[in-house]
Amino acid sequence: MNIQIFGTKKCKETAKALRFFKERRIEPHFVNLAEKPVSKGELNAIAARIPLAELIDRDGKEYEKQNLKYIQHDITDKLLEYPLLFRTPIVRCGQDCTIGYQPDVWMKWIAD
């Protein structure tokens, strides 16, 4: 099983997702968004399952820091330029993808 988790080390929800898989002896591939941005291809693959509007964290510090509440912006461009704008964790298993802590969905992945 190939699990990929996008998040940051400071995010509590990301830490819970990592722990969920490790407790089930599944070693996920962790991508720290603070160190490595998401590629355009990865973003397109994620956006095929989750609408772009749901991927951006409008309540986060980075959104406020970039002053995006008051200006029009292209979500794709901003997410590629500022990866800390993502809502986390983003968990991928093949073509399937979730955002946030969703253990019920992940259990179905493991069962299949």
C-alpha positions as CSV (number, residue, x, y, z in Angstrom):
1,M,0.0,0.0,0.0
2,N,1.5,3.3,-1.1
3,I,0.2,6.2,1.1
4,Q,1.4,9.7,0.6
5,I,0.7,12.4,3.2
6,F,1.1,16.1,2.5
7,G,1.3,18.4,5.5
8,T,3.6,20.2,7.9
9,K,5.4,19.0,11.0
10,K,3.6,21.7,13.1
11,C,0.1,20.5,12.0
12,K,-1.7,18.4,14.7
13,E,-4.0,16.8,12.1
14,T,-1.1,15.7,10.0
15,A,0.6,14.2,13.0
16,K,-2.6,12.3,13.7
17,A,-2.8,11.0,10.1
18,L,0.9,9.8,10.3
19,R,0.2,8.1,13.6
20,F,-2.9,6.4,12.2
21,F,-1.0,4.7,9.4
22,K,2.1,3.9,11.5
23,E,-0.1,2.2,14.1
24,R,-1.3,-0.1,11.3
25,R,2.2,-0.9,10.3
26,I,1.9,1.2,7.1
27,E,4.8,3.5,6.5
28,P,3.5,6.6,4.7
29,H,5.6,8.8,2.5
30,F,5.5,12.2,4.2
31,V,5.8,15.4,2.1
32,N,6.6,18.4,4.3
33,L,5.0,21.4,2.6
34,A,7.2,23.7,4.6
35,E,10.2,22.3,2.8
36,K,8.9,20.9,-0.6
37,P,6.1,22.4,-2.6
38,V,3.6,20.4,-4.5
39,S,4.3,20.0,-8.2
40,K,1.8,21.1,-10.8
41,G,1.2,17.5,-11.7
42,E,0.5,16.4,-8.1
43,L,-1.8,19.4,-7.6
44,N,-3.8,18.4,-10.8
45,A,-4.0,14.8,-9.5
46,I,-5.3,16.0,-6.1
47,A,-7.7,18.6,-7.7
48,A,-9.2,15.8,-9.8
49,R,-10.6,14.4,-6.5
50,I,-10.9,17.4,-4.3
51,P,-12.2,20.8,-5.6
52,L,-9.5,23.5,-5.6
53,A,-11.7,25.8,-3.4
54,E,-11.6,23.1,-0.7
55,L,-7.8,22.8,-0.8
56,I,-7.0,26.3,0.2
57,D,-7.1,27.1,4.0
58,R,-9.0,30.3,4.2
59,D,-8.7,30.3,8.0
60,G,-5.0,29.8,8.1
61,K,-2.2,32.2,8.9
62,E,-0.6,32.0,5.4
63,Y,-3.9,33.1,3.8
64,E,-4.0,36.1,6.1
65,K,-0.3,36.8,5.7
66,Q,-0.7,36.9,1.8
67,N,-3.7,39.2,2.3
68,L,-5.8,36.9,-0.1
69,K,-9.1,37.8,1.6
70,Y,-9.1,41.2,-0.1
71,I,-7.7,40.4,-3.5
72,Q,-8.8,38.3,-6.4
73,H,-6.4,35.4,-7.0
74,D,-6.0,32.2,-9.0
75,I,-6.2,29.4,-6.4
76,T,-3.9,27.1,-8.5
77,D,-1.2,29.7,-8.8
78,K,-1.3,30.6,-5.1
79,L,-1.2,27.0,-4.0
80,L,1.8,26.3,-6.2
81,E,3.6,29.5,-5.0
82,Y,2.7,29.2,-1.3
83,P,2.3,25.6,-0.3
84,L,1.5,26.5,3.3
85,L,-1.9,27.7,1.9
86,F,-3.1,24.0,1.7
87,R,-5.5,22.6,4.2
88,T,-3.8,19.6,5.7
89,P,-3.3,16.7,5.8
90,I,-3.8,15.7,2.2
91,V,-3.7,11.9,2.1
92,R,-3.3,10.0,-1.2
93,C,-3.6,6.3,-1.9
94,G,-3.3,5.7,-5.6
95,Q,-6.0,7.8,-7.3
96,D,-8.0,8.3,-4.1
97,C,-7.5,11.4,-2.0
98,T,-8.8,12.9,1.2
99,I,-8.3,16.2,3.0
100,G,-8.3,16.5,6.8
101,Y,-8.3,13.7,9.3
102,Q,-10.6,10.9,7.9
103,P,-9.8,7.6,9.5
104,D,-13.1,6.0,8.3
105,V,-12.1,6.5,4.7
106,W,-8.6,5.3,5.3
107,M,-9.9,2.1,7.0
108,K,-11.8,1.3,3.8
109,W,-8.5,1.8,1.8
110,I,-6.7,-0.6,4.1
111,A,-9.6,-3.2,3.9
112,D,-9.5,-3.2,0.1
